[in-house]
């Protein structure tokens, strides 16, 4: 039985893929690399983000040296757009369903904690989430992956078994961390990763919209 759904934020619940793509292209221009197409973004975007920039031709030593500037450029461009962004379709319906079923919802994110909380307040979604596991530092997502560590610690503290947790994300990062933790994972299309990459990662469920999670939860209800 599922007792916890751990949602990624960017691209999964928050429909900000275009804003991320455009903000990353601003960084790419700063690095002296040719801006990429949306398809190239979907085919290559990765976390830590330095992997993505390196795949496009940037040098690791330059990235580390300029990490503060990179974070400032990205967040400056992104924050000018994020207050106009909405959630993905069926977000509220799904969160209401989980609440009625007494299944906890949390967010695991590479984004900055205060910005996630700001958007949750703006969108009137804060009450649906038991916790927001994100980053304090704008440069952290650039350097390393931490979502798996955060979720593992949360599960241990909460006394949750792997079989009681469902991870929902839009990138192969969430599929990999779910495999490491032994949880179920649903990968949603039309986020920050191409469909081909998501399929190749072999998530337990490949979905096109968040409403499909309701049926997944129902089917898992009596499974341990």
ZAMARGU-4260 file (C-alpha; in steps of 0.2 Angstrom, whole numbers, plus 5000, padded with zeros to 4 digits):
<rodrens>
0) 5000/5000/5000 | 5007/5017/4995 | 5008/5029/5010 | 5019/5043/5002 | 5020/5050/4985
5) 5036/5060/4982 | 5034/5073/4968 | 5048/5081/4958 | 5043/5100/4956 | 5050/5107/4940
10) 5042/5100/4925 | 5032/5088/4935 | 5020/5098/4945 | 5026/5115/4940 | 5024/5118/4921
15) 5041/5127/4919 | 5050/5117/4906 | 5050/5132/4893 | 5057/5144/4906 | 5070/5132/4911
20) 5075/5129/4893 | 5076/5147/4890 | 5086/5151/4906 | 5098/5137/4902 | 5101/5145/4885
25) 5106/5161/4893 | 5119/5152/4903 | 5125/5143/4887 | 5127/5160/4878 | 5137/5166/4893
30) 5148/5151/4892 | 5152/5154/4874 | 5143/5139/4868 | 5130/5140/4854 | 5112/5140/4861
35) 5102/5124/4858 | 5086/5119/4851 | 5072/5113/4862 | 5074/5095/4856 | 5093/5096/4860
40) 5088/5102/4878 | 5076/5087/4880 | 5089/5075/4874 | 5103/5081/4885 | 5096/5090/4901
45) 5104/5081/4916 | 5107/5084/4935 | 5119/5090/4941 | 5117/5103/4928 | 5136/5104/4924
50) 5134/5087/4915 | 5122/5095/4903 | 5133/5110/4900 | 5148/5099/4897 | 5138/5088/4885
55) 5136/5104/4875 | 5154/5108/4874 | 5158/5118/4890 | 5173/5113/4900 | 5171/5107/4918
60) 5185/5119/4925 | 5177/5134/4918 | 5160/5128/4924 | 5167/5126/4942 | 5176/5143/4941
65) 5160/5152/4935 | 5147/5143/4946 | 5141/5158/4955 | 5139/5168/4939 | 5130/5154/4931
70) 5118/5152/4946 | 5115/5171/4945 | 5111/5171/4927 | 5100/5156/4927 | 5089/5162/4942
75) 5088/5180/4936 | 5081/5175/4920 | 5070/5161/4927 | 5063/5171/4942 | 5057/5184/4930
80) 5045/5171/4922 | 5041/5159/4936 | 5027/5170/4944 | 5017/5168/4928 | 5018/5149/4927
85) 5005/5137/4932 | 5004/5119/4938 | 5002/5105/4926 | 4985/5099/4922 | 4976/5089/4935
90) 4989/5093/4949 | 4975/5099/4961 | 4964/5085/4957 | 4978/5072/4961 | 4983/5081/4977
95) 4965/5081/4983 | 4963/5063/4980 | 4979/5059/4989 | 4973/5069/5004 | 4956/5061/5005
100) 4965/5044/5004 | 4977/5050/5019 | 4992/5047/5008 | 5006/5060/5012 | 5013/5071/4998
105) 5030/5078/4998 | 5041/5088/4986 | 5059/5082/4982 | 5067/5096/4971 | 5084/5102/4964
110) 5076/5120/4965 | 5078/5132/4980 | 5067/5129/4995 | 5061/5146/4997 | 5056/5148/4979
115) 5046/5131/4979 | 5037/5137/4995 | 5034/5154/4987 | 5026/5146/4972 | 5016/5134/4983
120) 5009/5149/4993 | 5005/5158/4977 | 4996/5143/4969 | 4987/5139/4986 | 4994/5122/4986
125) 5005/5123/5002 | 4993/5113/5013 | 4993/5098/5002 | 5012/5094/5006 | 5019/5087/5022
130) 5037/5093/5017 | 5047/5101/5004 | 5064/5093/5002 | 5074/5105/4991 | 5090/5116/4992
135) 5096/5130/5002 | 5110/5135/4989 | 5107/5141/4971 | 5123/5133/4966 | 5120/5115/4973
140) 5110/5108/4958 | 5124/5114/4947 | 5137/5103/4957 | 5128/5087/4963 | 5113/5076/4965
145) 5105/5076/4982 | 5087/5071/4980 | 5090/5053/4983 | 5099/5057/4999 | 5085/5068/5005
150) 5072/5056/5001 | 5081/5041/5009 | 5083/5051/5025 | 5065/5056/5025 | 5059/5038/5023
155) 5070/5032/5037 | 5064/5046/5049 | 5046/5042/5044 | 5048/5024/5046 | 5043/5021/5028
160) 5047/5005/5018 | 5052/5006/5000 | 5036/4997/4995 | 5026/5011/5003 | 5033/5025/4992
165) 5029/5031/4975 | 5041/5043/4966 | 5034/5054/4952 | 5046/5064/4941 | 5049/5070/4923
170) 5067/5065/4921 | 5078/5050/4922 | 5085/5056/4938 | 5069/5051/4947 | 5069/5034/4939
175) 5087/5031/4944 | 5085/5037/4962 | 5069/5026/4964 | 5079/5011/4958 | 5092/5015/4971
180) 5079/5016/4985 | 5068/5002/4979 | 5053/5012/4977 | 5040/5012/4963 | 5042/5026/4950
185) 5030/5035/4938 | 5039/5045/4924 | 5028/5059/4916 | 5031/5065/4898 | 5031/5083/4892
190) 5043/5089/4905 | 5062/5091/4905 | 5066/5075/4896 | 5063/5067/4880 | 5050/5053/4879
195) 5064/5041/4872 | 5075/5044/4886 | 5061/5041/4899 | 5056/5025/4890 | 5074/5019/4890
200) 5076/5022/4908 | 5061/5009/4911 | 5051/5017/4925 | 5037/5006/4932 | 5024/5018/4924
205) 5026/5030/4910 | 5012/5042/4910 | 5006/5057/4900 | 4996/5067/4913 | 4995/5067/4932
210) 4977/5060/4933 | 4984/5043/4928 | 4993/5043/4946 | 4975/5040/4953 | 4973/5024/4945
215) 4990/5018/4949 | 4987/5022/4967 | 4971/5012/4966 | 4979/4997/4958 | 4993/4998/4971
220) 4982/5000/4986 | 4982/4982/4992 | 5000/4978/4987 | 5014/4978/5000
</rodrens>
